[in-house]
Amino acid sequence: MITLDARNLTVTAGGRAVLDDVSVTVAQGEMVGLVGPNGAGKSTLVKAILGYHHLRAGQIHCAGRDMMRSAARDRARLIAYVPQAPPEGFPVSVFQTVLMGRTPHMGTRPARRDLAVTEWAIAQLQLDNLAFRSMDALSGGERQRVMLARALAQETPLLVLDEPTSALDIGHQLFALRFLSDLAATGRIGVLVAIHDLSMAARFSTRTVLMQQGRVLAEGAGGAALTPATVRAAYGVDAMVTELNGVPVVLPLAAT
Ligand SMILES: Nc1ncnc2c1ncn2[C@@H]1O[C@H](COP(=O)(O)OP(=O)(O)OP(=O)(O)O)[C@@H](O)[C@H]1O
């Protein structure tokens, strides 16, 4: 089983620690929800894992390899990334964009398998009818689904996603999160997903990590880290934490 193990990460920016001694692990079979208020450090953690930030301290290992010393192509065979904002002004087709996910596996031109995996990923995200549309001619939510398909086409054991459902309607949010959690449940992938919707996080995560001010405030199986006390401490919001029809619900009531 392949595990991503980020230990004691510290990142400084503007003279302060925006990530302060944070550890997180994700194994194949898990879907880890990363939650916390604006500025808590979720994107910084995600980007640090991908090697986009200089680490003041900490180590990142994946499949037993030191990610800080690995070549970009080797990292991209282990970890796929869906950024917070899908790129705009990108005049290439959906098919070509998803095919880019194959880059770490490809030679100078795509092999039959690269094309087959690209078609599969497009079909999984129900994008067939948009496959030859330009990225420039898509809505924000459609572009976000293409970025998910691109990450899927990368066929990595780990997926790291930064608010991948922020532009999606409730139907597509449910579809995307159900799809990711079902794929994780097969043991093929491990998922780390930064997400603002606490109910969705509690519902689909096998484990939730709640961050605040660059640190981990609470962590627990499923949505156990999300209690009225931790939600109040992290967000300054009184919330009801309950279940409706067996579905976890975190309902914000009032700012404290
Ligand atoms: N270059 C920088 N200089 C100073 N501070 C920075 C810099 N980059 C990020 N920060 C700060 O680091 C903190 C963490 O930012 P980050 O984007 O990781 O938060 P986040 O939890 O992803 O927030 P959001 O939910 O709003 O996306 C923020 O307070 C941000 O202002």
PDBQT file of the ligand as one rigid body, heavy atoms in Angstrom, charges set to zero:
ROOT
HETATM    1  N1  LIG A 301       3.480  35.188   0.135  1.00  0.00    +0.000 N 
HETATM    2  C1  LIG A 301       2.830  35.332   1.285  1.00  0.00    +0.000 A 
HETATM    3  N2  LIG A 301       3.148  36.286   2.164  1.00  0.00    +0.000 NA
HETATM    4  C2  LIG A 301       2.485  36.422   3.325  1.00  0.00    +0.000 A 
HETATM    5  N3  LIG A 301       1.481  35.610   3.714  1.00  0.00    +0.000 NA
HETATM    6  C3  LIG A 301       1.118  34.647   2.868  1.00  0.00    +0.000 A 
HETATM    7  C4  LIG A 301       1.758  34.447   1.622  1.00  0.00    +0.000 A 
HETATM    8  N4  LIG A 301       1.170  33.388   1.011  1.00  0.00    +0.000 NA
HETATM    9  C5  LIG A 301       0.179  32.968   1.847  1.00  0.00    +0.000 A 
HETATM   10  N5  LIG A 301       0.156  33.722   2.949  1.00  0.00    +0.000 N 
HETATM   11  C6  LIG A 301      -0.768  33.574   4.088  1.00  0.00    +0.000 C 
HETATM   12  O1  LIG A 301      -0.746  32.233   4.519  1.00  0.00    +0.000 OA
HETATM   13  C7  LIG A 301      -1.992  31.916   5.129  1.00  0.00    +0.000 C 
HETATM   14  C8  LIG A 301      -2.458  30.563   4.644  1.00  0.00    +0.000 C 
HETATM   15  O2  LIG A 301      -2.924  30.704   3.300  1.00  0.00    +0.000 OA
HETATM   16  P1  LIG A 301      -3.602  29.485   2.537  1.00  0.00    +0.000 P 
HETATM   17  O3  LIG A 301      -3.842  29.929   1.129  1.00  0.00    +0.000 OA
HETATM   18  O4  LIG A 301      -2.807  28.271   2.752  1.00  0.00    +0.000 OA
HETATM   19  O5  LIG A 301      -4.987  29.350   3.329  1.00  0.00    +0.000 OA
HETATM   20  P2  LIG A 301      -6.247  28.433   3.009  1.00  0.00    +0.000 P 
HETATM   21  O6  LIG A 301      -6.546  27.689   4.260  1.00  0.00    +0.000 OA
HETATM   22  O7  LIG A 301      -6.019  27.641   1.781  1.00  0.00    +0.000 OA
HETATM   23  O8  LIG A 301      -7.358  29.532   2.797  1.00  0.00    +0.000 OA
HETATM   24  P3  LIG A 301      -8.650  29.617   1.821  1.00  0.00    +0.000 P 
HETATM   25  O9  LIG A 301      -9.697  28.783   2.500  1.00  0.00    +0.000 OA
HETATM   26  O10 LIG A 301      -9.000  31.079   1.865  1.00  0.00    +0.000 OA
HETATM   27  O11 LIG A 301      -8.264  29.123   0.455  1.00  0.00    +0.000 OA
HETATM   28  C9  LIG A 301      -2.925  33.073   4.827  1.00  0.00    +0.000 C 
HETATM   29  O12 LIG A 301      -3.074  33.877   5.983  1.00  0.00    +0.000 OA
HETATM   30  C10 LIG A 301      -2.209  33.846   3.745  1.00  0.00    +0.000 C 
HETATM   31  O13 LIG A 301      -2.514  35.230   3.805  1.00  0.00    +0.000 OA
ENDROOT
TORSDOF 0
